[in-house]
Amino acid sequence: MPTLRPGSGRQFPSIEKYGGPIAEWKELIRDSPLTKHMELVSWLKSEHGLGHGHANALVAHTLAEDACK
C-alpha cells in the first residue's frame, strides 16, 4: 500500500497562490475524468496555469491519499 512521504505537501502553501485552497485543487483532480498521473499534471498546467512542480506535487499527493483509502 502506498504511503505519503513526509514533506510531500511542503509546496502546498505556495500552490494556493493560484487560487483556492488545497482541498479544492484535490477535488478538481478527483472530479477529473483523467486518471493517469502525467495526464493530470498536464491538465493542471494547461487548464489552470500551475507550474510543473506544483501540479506534480498535487497529483502525487492526491493519488497517494486515494490509494491509502
N, CA, C and O atoms as a CHARMM CRD file, in Angstrom:
* protein
*
  276
    1    1 MET  N      0.84600  -1.17600   0.00000 PROA 1      0.00000
    2    1 MET  CA     0.00000   0.00000   0.00000 PROA 1      0.00000
    3    1 MET  C      0.89100   1.23900   0.00000 PROA 1      0.00000
    4    1 MET  O      1.83200   1.30700   0.79100 PROA 1      0.00000
    5    2 PRO  N      0.62200   2.22900  -0.87000 PROA 2      0.00000
    6    2 PRO  CA     1.44000   3.43800  -0.91100 PROA 2      0.00000
    7    2 PRO  C      1.32800   4.22200   0.38700 PROA 2      0.00000
    8    2 PRO  O      0.29800   4.18900   1.06100 PROA 2      0.00000
    9    3 THR  N      2.37700   4.91100   0.72000 PROA 3      0.00000
   10    3 THR  CA     2.35300   5.77000   1.89100 PROA 3      0.00000
   11    3 THR  C      2.68100   7.18400   1.46300 PROA 3      0.00000
   12    3 THR  O      3.36500   7.40200   0.46300 PROA 3      0.00000
   13    4 LEU  N      2.19200   8.13600   2.22500 PROA 4      0.00000
   14    4 LEU  CA     2.50700   9.53200   1.95500 PROA 4      0.00000
   15    4 LEU  C      3.87700   9.83800   2.54400 PROA 4      0.00000
   16    4 LEU  O      4.12600   9.59500   3.72500 PROA 4      0.00000
   17    5 ARG  N      4.75000  10.36700   1.71900 PROA 5      0.00000
   18    5 ARG  CA     6.08900  10.70600   2.18000 PROA 5      0.00000
   19    5 ARG  C      6.04800  11.96900   3.03000 PROA 5      0.00000
   20    5 ARG  O      5.31900  12.90800   2.71200 PROA 5      0.00000
   21    6 PRO  N      6.83000  11.99800   4.11200 PROA 6      0.00000
   22    6 PRO  CA     6.90500  13.23200   4.88700 PROA 6      0.00000
   23    6 PRO  C      7.41400  14.35600   3.99200 PROA 6      0.00000
   24    6 PRO  O      8.35200  14.16500   3.21900 PROA 6      0.00000
   25    7 GLY  N      6.80500  15.50400   4.09600 PROA 7      0.00000
   26    7 GLY  CA     7.24900  16.64300   3.31500 PROA 7      0.00000
   27    7 GLY  C      6.68700  16.69100   1.91100 PROA 7      0.00000
   28    7 GLY  O      6.96500  17.63500   1.17100 PROA 7      0.00000
   29    8 SER  N      5.89500  15.68400   1.52000 PROA 8      0.00000
   30    8 SER  CA     5.37700  15.67300   0.15100 PROA 8      0.00000
   31    8 SER  C      4.39100  16.80900  -0.09300 PROA 8      0.00000
   32    8 SER  O      4.08600  17.12600  -1.24200 PROA 8      0.00000
   33    9 GLY  N      3.89600  17.41600   0.96300 PROA 9      0.00000
   34    9 GLY  CA     2.97200  18.53800   0.81300 PROA 9      0.00000
   35    9 GLY  C      3.58200  19.87300   1.15100 PROA 9      0.00000
   36    9 GLY  O      2.86000  20.85300   1.33600 PROA 9      0.00000
   37   10 ARG  N      4.89200  19.93400   1.23500 PROA 10     0.00000
   38   10 ARG  CA     5.51500  21.19000   1.66700 PROA 10     0.00000
   39   10 ARG  C      5.38600  22.31300   0.64300 PROA 10     0.00000
   40   10 ARG  O      5.59400  23.47700   0.98800 PROA 10     0.00000
   41   11 GLN  N      5.04900  21.99600  -0.60400 PROA 11     0.00000
   42   11 GLN  CA     4.83700  23.03400  -1.61100 PROA 11     0.00000
   43   11 GLN  C      3.43200  23.61200  -1.53500 PROA 11     0.00000
   44   11 GLN  O      3.13700  24.59500  -2.21600 PROA 11     0.00000
   45   12 PHE  N      2.57500  23.03600  -0.73700 PROA 12     0.00000
   46   12 PHE  CA     1.17500  23.42100  -0.73400 PROA 12     0.00000
   47   12 PHE  C      0.92900  24.90000  -0.41300 PROA 12     0.00000
   48   12 PHE  O      0.07700  25.50400  -1.06400 PROA 12     0.00000
   49   13 PRO  N      1.61000  25.50700   0.53400 PROA 13     0.00000
   50   13 PRO  CA     1.32200  26.93000   0.78000 PROA 13     0.00000
   51   13 PRO  C      1.51900  27.80800  -0.46300 PROA 13     0.00000
   52   13 PRO  O      0.74300  28.73800  -0.68300 PROA 13     0.00000
   53   14 SER  N      2.52200  27.53400  -1.26100 PROA 14     0.00000
   54   14 SER  CA     2.73700  28.35700  -2.45100 PROA 14     0.00000
   55   14 SER  C      1.79400  27.98400  -3.58700 PROA 14     0.00000
   56   14 SER  O      1.61100  28.77700  -4.51000 PROA 14     0.00000
   57   15 ILE  N      1.19500  26.81000  -3.54700 PROA 15     0.00000
   58   15 ILE  CA     0.23600  26.40400  -4.57800 PROA 15     0.00000
   59   15 ILE  C     -1.04200  27.23000  -4.46000 PROA 15     0.00000
   60   15 ILE  O     -1.68300  27.53500  -5.46500 PROA 15     0.00000
   61   16 GLU  N     -1.40300  27.58200  -3.25800 PROA 16     0.00000
   62   16 GLU  CA    -2.64700  28.31100  -3.04400 PROA 16     0.00000
   63   16 GLU  C     -2.64800  29.67800  -3.71000 PROA 16     0.00000
   64   16 GLU  O     -3.70600  30.29100  -3.85200 PROA 16     0.00000
   65   17 LYS  N     -1.48000  30.17000  -4.12100 PROA 17     0.00000
   66   17 LYS  CA    -1.42400  31.45800  -4.82200 PROA 17     0.00000
   67   17 LYS  C     -2.12100  31.38900  -6.17800 PROA 17     0.00000
   68   17 LYS  O     -2.48000  32.42200  -6.74200 PROA 17     0.00000
   69   18 TYR  N     -2.31500  30.17700  -6.70500 PROA 18     0.00000
   70   18 TYR  CA    -3.00900  30.01100  -7.98400 PROA 18     0.00000
   71   18 TYR  C     -4.51100  30.18200  -7.83100 PROA 18     0.00000
   72   18 TYR  O     -5.23700  30.22800  -8.82400 PROA 18     0.00000
   73   19 GLY  N     -4.97300  30.27600  -6.61100 PROA 19     0.00000
   74   19 GLY  CA    -6.39400  30.48200  -6.36600 PROA 19     0.00000
   75   19 GLY  C     -7.06300  29.24300  -5.81000 PROA 19     0.00000
   76   19 GLY  O     -7.21400  28.23600  -6.50200 PROA 19     0.00000
   77   20 GLY  N     -7.44800  29.32700  -4.59300 PROA 20     0.00000
   78   20 GLY  CA    -8.16800  28.22200  -3.97400 PROA 20     0.00000
   79   20 GLY  C     -7.31000  27.40100  -3.04200 PROA 20     0.00000
   80   20 GLY  O     -6.11000  27.23600  -3.25900 PROA 20     0.00000
   81   21 PRO  N     -7.93900  26.88800  -2.00200 PROA 21     0.00000
   82   21 PRO  CA    -7.22700  26.05100  -1.04600 PROA 21     0.00000
   83   21 PRO  C     -6.89200  24.68300  -1.64600 PROA 21     0.00000
   84   21 PRO  O     -7.46100  24.28100  -2.66100 PROA 21     0.00000
   85   22 ILE  N     -5.97800  23.99200  -1.01500 PROA 22     0.00000
   86   22 ILE  CA    -5.52200  22.69000  -1.48400 PROA 22     0.00000
   87   22 ILE  C     -6.68600  21.71500  -1.62000 PROA 22     0.00000
   88   22 ILE  O     -6.72300  20.91900  -2.55800 PROA 22     0.00000
   89   23 ALA  N     -7.61900  21.77200  -0.70500 PROA 23     0.00000
   90   23 ALA  CA    -8.77400  20.85600  -0.76900 PROA 23     0.00000
   91   23 ALA  C     -9.53300  21.02900  -2.08100 PROA 23     0.00000
   92   23 ALA  O    -10.02300  20.04900  -2.64200 PROA 23     0.00000
   93   24 GLU  N     -9.63600  22.25200  -2.57400 PROA 24     0.00000
   94   24 GLU  CA   -10.32900  22.48200  -3.84400 PROA 24     0.00000
   95   24 GLU  C     -9.53100  21.92800  -5.02100 PROA 24     0.00000
   96   24 GLU  O    -10.11000  21.37100  -5.95400 PROA 24     0.00000
   97   25 TRP  N     -8.21600  22.07500  -4.98400 PROA 25     0.00000
   98   25 TRP  CA    -7.38000  21.50400  -6.05100 PROA 25     0.00000
   99   25 TRP  C     -7.52600  19.98400  -6.07000 PROA 25     0.00000
  100   25 TRP  O     -7.64400  19.37500  -7.13300 PROA 25     0.00000
  101   26 LYS  N     -7.51700  19.38400  -4.88600 PROA 26     0.00000
  102   26 LYS  CA    -7.66500  17.92500  -4.81400 PROA 26     0.00000
  103   26 LYS  C     -9.03100  17.48000  -5.31200 PROA 26     0.00000
  104   26 LYS  O     -9.14700  16.43900  -5.95900 PROA 26     0.00000
  105   27 GLU  N    -10.05700  18.25300  -5.01900 PROA 27     0.00000
  106   27 GLU  CA   -11.39100  17.92700  -5.50600 PROA 27     0.00000
  107   27 GLU  C    -11.44100  17.99700  -7.03700 PROA 27     0.00000
  108   27 GLU  O    -12.04800  17.14000  -7.68000 PROA 27     0.00000
  109   28 LEU  N    -10.80300  19.01800  -7.61600 PROA 28     0.00000
  110   28 LEU  CA   -10.72500  19.11500  -9.07700 PROA 28     0.00000
  111   28 LEU  C    -10.05500  17.88400  -9.67600 PROA 28     0.00000
  112   28 LEU  O    -10.51800  17.33100 -10.67400 PROA 28     0.00000
  113   29 ILE  N     -8.96700  17.46800  -9.05600 PROA 29     0.00000
  114   29 ILE  CA    -8.23900  16.28700  -9.54500 PROA 29     0.00000
  115   29 ILE  C     -9.12900  15.06000  -9.45900 PROA 29     0.00000
  116   29 ILE  O     -9.21000  14.28000 -10.40800 PROA 29     0.00000
  117   30 ARG  N     -9.78700  14.88900  -8.34400 PROA 30     0.00000
  118   30 ARG  CA   -10.64400  13.70200  -8.14900 PROA 30     0.00000
  119   30 ARG  C    -11.85900  13.71700  -9.07100 PROA 30     0.00000
  120   30 ARG  O    -12.33900  12.65700  -9.47300 PROA 30     0.00000
  121   31 ASP  N    -12.36100  14.89600  -9.40900 PROA 31     0.00000
  122   31 ASP  CA   -13.53100  15.00600 -10.28100 PROA 31     0.00000
  123   31 ASP  C    -13.17100  14.92500 -11.76200 PROA 31     0.00000
  124   31 ASP  O    -14.05500  14.78200 -12.60700 PROA 31     0.00000
  125   32 SER  N    -11.90800  15.01200 -12.07600 PROA 32     0.00000
  126   32 SER  CA   -11.47600  14.96000 -13.47100 PROA 32     0.00000
  127   32 SER  C    -11.70300  13.56200 -14.04200 PROA 32     0.00000
  128   32 SER  O    -11.55500  12.56700 -13.33200 PROA 32     0.00000
  129   33 PRO  N    -12.06000  13.48800 -15.31700 PROA 33     0.00000
  130   33 PRO  CA   -12.18700  12.16300 -15.94300 PROA 33     0.00000
  131   33 PRO  C    -10.81800  11.51900 -16.20200 PROA 33     0.00000
  132   33 PRO  O    -10.74200  10.33300 -16.52300 PROA 33     0.00000
  133   34 LEU  N     -9.75300  12.29100 -16.06500 PROA 34     0.00000
  134   34 LEU  CA    -8.40500  11.76000 -16.25800 PROA 34     0.00000
  135   34 LEU  C     -7.99500  10.94300 -15.04900 PROA 34     0.00000
  136   34 LEU  O     -8.40100  11.24200 -13.92500 PROA 34     0.00000
  137   35 THR  N     -7.18700   9.90700 -15.27400 PROA 35     0.00000
  138   35 THR  CA    -6.78100   9.04900 -14.16400 PROA 35     0.00000
  139   35 THR  C     -5.27200   8.86200 -14.07400 PROA 35     0.00000
  140   35 THR  O     -4.76300   8.48900 -13.01700 PROA 35     0.00000
  141   36 LYS  N     -4.55200   9.11000 -15.15400 PROA 36     0.00000
  142   36 LYS  CA    -3.11300   8.88100 -15.14200 PROA 36     0.00000
  143   36 LYS  C     -2.37900  10.11200 -14.61400 PROA 36     0.00000
  144   36 LYS  O     -2.75800  11.25200 -14.88300 PROA 36     0.00000
  145   37 HSD  N     -1.33000   9.84900 -13.86300 PROA 37     0.00000
  146   37 HSD  CA    -0.57000  10.90000 -13.19900 PROA 37     0.00000
  147   37 HSD  C     -0.17500  12.02000 -14.16000 PROA 37     0.00000
  148   37 HSD  O     -0.51600  13.17900 -13.92500 PROA 37     0.00000
  149   38 MET  N      0.52400  11.69700 -15.21600 PROA 38     0.00000
  150   38 MET  CA     1.03000  12.73900 -16.11100 PROA 38     0.00000
  151   38 MET  C     -0.07700  13.41800 -16.91200 PROA 38     0.00000
  152   38 MET  O      0.06800  14.58000 -17.28900 PROA 38     0.00000
  153   39 GLU  N     -1.17400  12.72200 -17.17700 PROA 39     0.00000
  154   39 GLU  CA    -2.31500  13.37000 -17.81100 PROA 39     0.00000
  155   39 GLU  C     -2.88000  14.45500 -16.89500 PROA 39     0.00000
  156   39 GLU  O     -3.20000  15.55800 -17.33800 PROA 39     0.00000
  157   40 LEU  N     -2.99400  14.12200 -15.62000 PROA 40     0.00000
  158   40 LEU  CA    -3.49500  15.09000 -14.64700 PROA 40     0.00000
  159   40 LEU  C     -2.54200  16.26500 -14.48400 PROA 40     0.00000
  160   40 LEU  O     -2.98300  17.40900 -14.38400 PROA 40     0.00000
  161   41 VAL  N     -1.24700  15.99700 -14.45700 PROA 41     0.00000
  162   41 VAL  CA    -0.25400  17.06800 -14.34200 PROA 41     0.00000
  163   41 VAL  C     -0.36600  18.00200 -15.54900 PROA 41     0.00000
  164   41 VAL  O     -0.41800  19.22200 -15.38700 PROA 41     0.00000
  165   42 SER  N     -0.40400  17.44500 -16.73600 PROA 42     0.00000
  166   42 SER  CA    -0.50800  18.25400 -17.95900 PROA 42     0.00000
  167   42 SER  C     -1.78600  19.08300 -17.96600 PROA 42     0.00000
  168   42 SER  O     -1.78100  20.24300 -18.37800 PROA 42     0.00000
  169   43 TRP  N     -2.87700  18.48500 -17.50800 PROA 43     0.00000
  170   43 TRP  CA    -4.15300  19.18700 -17.44500 PROA 43     0.00000
  171   43 TRP  C     -4.09600  20.37100 -16.47100 PROA 43     0.00000
  172   43 TRP  O     -4.57100  21.46000 -16.79000 PROA 43     0.00000
  173   44 LEU  N     -3.52300  20.15800 -15.30100 PROA 44     0.00000
  174   44 LEU  CA    -3.40400  21.25500 -14.33800 PROA 44     0.00000
  175   44 LEU  C     -2.53600  22.38200 -14.88800 PROA 44     0.00000
  176   44 LEU  O     -2.81200  23.55900 -14.65700 PROA 44     0.00000
  177   45 LYS  N     -1.49900  22.01500 -15.60800 PROA 45     0.00000
  178   45 LYS  CA    -0.61300  23.01800 -16.19600 PROA 45     0.00000
  179   45 LYS  C     -1.31500  23.80200 -17.31000 PROA 45     0.00000
  180   45 LYS  O     -1.26200  25.03100 -17.33300 PROA 45     0.00000
  181   46 SER  N     -1.96500  23.09900 -18.21800 PROA 46     0.00000
  182   46 SER  CA    -2.55500  23.76900 -19.38500 PROA 46     0.00000
  183   46 SER  C     -3.86800  24.48600 -19.06700 PROA 46     0.00000
  184   46 SER  O     -4.10800  25.58600 -19.56500 PROA 46     0.00000
  185   47 GLU  N     -4.71000  23.87600 -18.25100 PROA 47     0.00000
  186   47 GLU  CA    -6.03000  24.44900 -17.98600 PROA 47     0.00000
  187   47 GLU  C     -6.06700  25.40400 -16.78900 PROA 47     0.00000
  188   47 GLU  O     -6.92400  26.28500 -16.71700 PROA 47     0.00000
  189   48 HSD  N     -5.13400  25.22100 -15.85500 PROA 48     0.00000
  190   48 HSD  CA    -5.19400  26.00800 -14.62400 PROA 48     0.00000
  191   48 HSD  C     -3.93400  26.82700 -14.35800 PROA 48     0.00000
  192   48 HSD  O     -3.86600  27.55100 -13.36400 PROA 48     0.00000
  193   49 GLY  N     -2.94000  26.72100 -15.23200 PROA 49     0.00000
  194   49 GLY  CA    -1.75200  27.55800 -15.13100 PROA 49     0.00000
  195   49 GLY  C     -0.76400  27.20100 -14.03600 PROA 49     0.00000
  196   49 GLY  O      0.09100  28.01800 -13.69500 PROA 49     0.00000
  197   50 LEU  N     -0.85700  26.01500 -13.48100 PROA 50     0.00000
  198   50 LEU  CA     0.10000  25.61900 -12.45100 PROA 50     0.00000
  199   50 LEU  C      1.44300  25.30000 -13.08700 PROA 50     0.00000
  200   50 LEU  O      1.51300  24.89000 -14.24600 PROA 50     0.00000
  201   51 GLY  N      2.50000  25.49200 -12.32400 PROA 51     0.00000
  202   51 GLY  CA     3.81800  25.07000 -12.75200 PROA 51     0.00000
  203   51 GLY  C      3.93100  23.56100 -12.61600 PROA 51     0.00000
  204   51 GLY  O      3.13100  22.92600 -11.92800 PROA 51     0.00000
  205   52 HSD  N      4.92700  22.99700 -13.27700 PROA 52     0.00000
  206   52 HSD  CA     5.07700  21.54100 -13.28300 PROA 52     0.00000
  207   52 HSD  C      5.25300  20.97200 -11.87300 PROA 52     0.00000
  208   52 HSD  O      4.60000  19.99200 -11.51600 PROA 52     0.00000
  209   53 GLY  N      6.11500  21.56700 -11.08700 PROA 53     0.00000
  210   53 GLY  CA     6.38100  21.05200  -9.74100 PROA 53     0.00000
  211   53 GLY  C      5.15400  21.07300  -8.85200 PROA 53     0.00000
  212   53 GLY  O      4.89600  20.12300  -8.11200 PROA 53     0.00000
  213   54 HSD  N      4.39200  22.16400  -8.92600 PROA 54     0.00000
  214   54 HSD  CA     3.19000  22.26400  -8.11400 PROA 54     0.00000
  215   54 HSD  C      2.12600  21.27500  -8.57000 PROA 54     0.00000
  216   54 HSD  O      1.48900  20.61600  -7.74900 PROA 54     0.00000
  217   55 ALA  N      1.93700  21.17400  -9.88300 PROA 55     0.00000
  218   55 ALA  CA     0.95400  20.22400 -10.40500 PROA 55     0.00000
  219   55 ALA  C      1.34400  18.79800 -10.03800 PROA 55     0.00000
  220   55 ALA  O      0.49900  18.00200  -9.63000 PROA 55     0.00000
  221   56 ASN  N      2.60800  18.48400 -10.18200 PROA 56     0.00000
  222   56 ASN  CA     3.09500  17.14700  -9.85600 PROA 56     0.00000
  223   56 ASN  C      2.89000  16.82800  -8.38000 PROA 56     0.00000
  224   56 ASN  O      2.45900  15.72700  -8.04000 PROA 56     0.00000
  225   57 ALA  N      3.19200  17.77400  -7.50800 PROA 57     0.00000
  226   57 ALA  CA     3.02300  17.55900  -6.06700 PROA 57     0.00000
  227   57 ALA  C      1.55600  17.32600  -5.71800 PROA 57     0.00000
  228   57 ALA  O      1.23800  16.42700  -4.94100 PROA 57     0.00000
  229   58 LEU  N      0.66600  18.12600  -6.28500 PROA 58     0.00000
  230   58 LEU  CA    -0.76400  17.96400  -6.01100 PROA 58     0.00000
  231   58 LEU  C     -1.27600  16.60300  -6.47300 PROA 58     0.00000
  232   58 LEU  O     -1.97900  15.91000  -5.73700 PROA 58     0.00000
  233   59 VAL  N     -0.91700  16.23100  -7.69400 PROA 59     0.00000
  234   59 VAL  CA    -1.38800  14.95800  -8.23200 PROA 59     0.00000
  235   59 VAL  C     -0.82200  13.79100  -7.43200 PROA 59     0.00000
  236   59 VAL  O     -1.55600  12.87400  -7.06400 PROA 59     0.00000
  237   60 ALA  N      0.47100  13.82300  -7.16400 PROA 60     0.00000
  238   60 ALA  CA     1.10400  12.73600  -6.42300 PROA 60     0.00000
  239   60 ALA  C      0.45900  12.57100  -5.04800 PROA 60     0.00000
  240   60 ALA  O      0.15200  11.45300  -4.63300 PROA 60     0.00000
  241   61 HSD  N      0.25800  13.66100  -4.35900 PROA 61     0.00000
  242   61 HSD  CA    -0.31400  13.60300  -3.01900 PROA 61     0.00000
  243   61 HSD  C     -1.75800  13.11900  -3.05600 PROA 61     0.00000
  244   61 HSD  O     -2.16600  12.30400  -2.22900 PROA 61     0.00000
  245   62 THR  N     -2.52500  13.61900  -4.01100 PROA 62     0.00000
  246   62 THR  CA    -3.92800  13.22800  -4.11600 PROA 62     0.00000
  247   62 THR  C     -4.06200  11.74600  -4.46600 PROA 62     0.00000
  248   62 THR  O     -4.85100  11.03200  -3.84700 PROA 62     0.00000
  249   63 LEU  N     -3.30300  11.28700  -5.44200 PROA 63     0.00000
  250   63 LEU  CA    -3.37700   9.87300  -5.83200 PROA 63     0.00000
  251   63 LEU  C     -2.90300   8.96200  -4.70600 PROA 63     0.00000
  252   63 LEU  O     -3.46100   7.88200  -4.50900 PROA 63     0.00000
  253   64 ALA  N     -1.88600   9.38100  -3.96900 PROA 64     0.00000
  254   64 ALA  CA    -1.39700   8.57400  -2.84600 PROA 64     0.00000
  255   64 ALA  C     -2.45300   8.51300  -1.73400 PROA 64     0.00000
  256   64 ALA  O     -2.66400   7.45800  -1.13600 PROA 64     0.00000
  257   65 GLU  N     -3.10900   9.63000  -1.46200 PROA 65     0.00000
  258   65 GLU  CA    -4.18400   9.62000  -0.46300 PROA 65     0.00000
  259   65 GLU  C     -5.29400   8.65100  -0.86300 PROA 65     0.00000
  260   65 GLU  O     -5.78600   7.87100  -0.04800 PROA 65     0.00000
  261   66 ASP  N     -5.67100   8.72000  -2.12300 PROA 66     0.00000
  262   66 ASP  CA    -6.76300   7.86300  -2.60200 PROA 66     0.00000
  263   66 ASP  C     -6.36500   6.37700  -2.56100 PROA 66     0.00000
  264   66 ASP  O     -7.19900   5.51400  -2.28800 PROA 66     0.00000
  265   67 ALA  N     -5.10900   6.09500  -2.82800 PROA 67     0.00000
  266   67 ALA  CA    -4.63700   4.70600  -2.80600 PROA 67     0.00000
  267   67 ALA  C     -4.60700   4.15300  -1.38100 PROA 67     0.00000
  268   67 ALA  O     -4.70900   2.94300  -1.18100 PROA 67     0.00000
  269   68 CYS  N     -4.46900   5.02900  -0.40300 PROA 68     0.00000
  270   68 CYS  CA    -4.39600   4.60600   1.00200 PROA 68     0.00000
  271   68 CYS  C     -5.79700   4.37600   1.60300 PROA 68     0.00000
  272   68 CYS  O     -5.91500   3.84500   2.70700 PROA 68     0.00000
  273   69 LYS  N     -6.81900   4.76000   0.90200 PROA 69     0.00000
  274   69 LYS  CA    -8.19300   4.62300   1.44000 PROA 69     0.00000
  275   69 LYS  C     -8.67600   3.19800   1.32900 PROA 69     0.00000
  276   69 LYS  O     -9.80000   2.89400   1.72700 PROA 69     0.00000
